[in-house]
Amino acid sequence: MAVKSVHASVTATASVVAEGTPAAGSGTVPGSHVVVKPSGGDVYFGGSDVSSSNGFLVADGDSLACDLETGEQLYGRTASGTVTVHVLKSGV
């Protein structure tokens, strides 16, 4: 399995931070393991309707690890401003 890392800019509008994809060349291994870590502020994670009132709060410098099935998307948003989110994804 391959590992990929990216930096995503997250704002007060919900946007996709990571998406579950099948492992390269496998066709049988579903999804991806994802770790996200905000840098510069707090970020709320959840589905496409994520908000500061219903999202899973990950504080600046903390991290969240989760598994995403193929086709599932993890969204992030801030209460205000822009925050960089470091994303590490395996199973790509």
Buried (B, 14 or more C-beta within 10 A) or exposed (E): EEEBEEEBEBEBEBBEBBBBBBBEEEEEEBBBBBBBBBEBBBBBBBEEEBEBEEBEBBEEEEEBEBEBEBEBEBBBBBBEEEBBBBBBBBBB
